[in-house]
């Protein structure tokens, strides 16, 4: 199997559930990265967005900052979303799982199960 990267936060319950699901599928040698302590740079974010089919699929609208900045009433361009994600880790959907050239953002048990059935 390709190298596996997991981008998330150690105290995030969704990230913890995703990691348990990786254990369930006996996925090991996962390279974990705490996106708060070691933020992704703009190029890394662009690459992830491309793997996911666009910035929209990597951008989190659940961020407290998203609400505080009143962004729900604004239509954001891909470039604006990329800028926001590069500037503040909380705008990244999490976790992000990358295996080879394939990525999944967020955690849904069924989606992980389907993914590992195909791999």
C-alpha positions as CSV (number, residue, x, y, z in Angstrom):
1,X,0.0,0.0,0.0
2,X,1.1,3.6,-0.6
3,X,2.3,5.9,2.2
4,X,-0.6,7.0,4.4
5,X,-0.9,10.5,5.9
6,X,-3.4,11.6,8.5
7,X,-3.9,15.3,9.1
8,X,-5.8,16.2,12.2
9,X,-5.8,17.2,15.9
10,X,-5.0,14.8,18.7
11,X,-7.9,16.1,20.9
12,X,-10.5,16.1,18.1
13,X,-13.1,13.4,18.8
14,X,-13.8,13.0,15.1
15,X,-10.1,12.5,14.4
16,X,-9.9,9.9,17.2
17,X,-12.9,8.0,15.7
18,X,-11.2,8.0,12.3
19,X,-7.9,6.7,13.8
20,X,-9.9,3.9,15.5
21,X,-11.4,3.0,12.2
22,X,-7.9,2.8,10.7
23,X,-7.0,0.4,13.5
24,X,-10.2,-1.6,12.7
25,X,-8.9,-2.0,9.1
26,X,-5.5,-2.9,10.3
27,X,-3.9,0.2,8.7
28,X,-0.5,0.8,10.1
29,X,2.5,3.0,9.5
30,X,0.3,6.1,9.3
31,X,2.2,9.4,9.3
32,X,0.2,11.6,11.6
33,X,0.5,15.4,11.5
34,X,-1.0,17.7,14.1
35,X,-2.3,20.6,11.9
36,X,-2.3,23.0,14.8
37,X,1.4,22.4,15.8
38,X,2.6,21.9,12.2
39,X,0.3,23.8,9.9
40,X,0.0,22.9,6.2
41,X,1.4,25.4,3.8
42,X,-0.4,26.9,0.9
43,X,1.0,24.4,-1.6
44,X,0.1,21.4,0.5
45,X,-3.4,22.8,0.9
46,X,-3.7,23.3,-2.9
47,X,-2.6,19.7,-3.5
48,X,-5.1,18.3,-1.0
49,X,-7.9,20.4,-2.5
50,X,-7.0,19.1,-5.9
51,X,-7.1,15.5,-4.7
52,X,-10.5,16.1,-3.2
53,X,-11.9,17.7,-6.3
54,X,-11.7,21.4,-5.2
55,X,-11.2,23.7,-2.3
56,X,-14.9,23.5,-1.3
57,X,-14.3,19.8,-0.4
58,X,-11.5,20.7,2.0
59,X,-13.0,23.8,3.5
60,X,-14.8,23.6,6.9
61,X,-17.8,25.8,7.4
62,X,-18.0,24.5,11.1
63,X,-15.2,26.7,12.2
64,X,-16.0,29.2,15.0
65,X,-14.0,31.7,13.0
66,X,-16.2,31.1,10.0
67,X,-19.2,32.3,12.0
68,X,-17.4,35.1,13.7
69,X,-16.2,36.5,10.4
70,X,-19.8,36.3,9.0
71,X,-18.6,34.2,6.1
72,X,-21.8,32.2,5.8
73,X,-23.5,35.2,4.0
74,X,-20.6,35.5,1.6
75,X,-19.8,33.4,-1.5
76,X,-16.1,32.5,-1.3
77,X,-14.0,31.8,-4.3
78,X,-11.6,28.8,-4.3
79,X,-8.7,31.3,-3.9
80,X,-10.3,32.8,-0.8
81,X,-11.0,29.4,0.7
82,X,-7.4,28.4,0.1
83,X,-6.1,31.6,1.6
84,X,-8.3,31.1,4.7
85,X,-7.2,27.5,5.1
86,X,-3.5,28.5,4.7
87,X,-3.9,31.2,7.3
88,X,-5.9,29.3,9.9
89,X,-5.9,25.5,10.5
90,X,-9.5,25.6,11.8
91,X,-10.8,26.2,8.3
92,X,-9.6,22.8,7.2
93,X,-12.1,19.9,7.3
94,X,-10.7,17.3,9.5
95,X,-9.4,14.8,9.6
96,X,-7.8,14.4,6.1
97,X,-6.6,11.0,5.2
98,X,-4.3,10.6,2.2
99,X,-3.2,7.4,0.6
100,X,-1.2,7.8,-2.5
101,X,-3.0,10.2,-4.8
102,X,-6.4,9.7,-3.0
103,X,-7.7,11.8,-0.1
104,X,-10.8,11.8,2.1
105,X,-11.7,14.9,4.2
106,X,-13.9,14.5,7.3
107,X,-14.8,11.2,8.8
108,X,-17.7,9.0,7.9
109,X,-17.3,5.4,9.0
110,X,-19.1,4.1,5.8
111,X,-16.8,6.2,3.6
112,X,-13.7,4.8,5.2
113,X,-15.0,1.2,5.0
114,X,-15.8,1.7,1.3
115,X,-12.4,3.2,0.7
116,X,-10.6,0.3,2.3
117,X,-12.7,-2.3,0.5
118,X,-11.4,-0.8,-2.8
119,X,-7.8,-0.6,-1.7
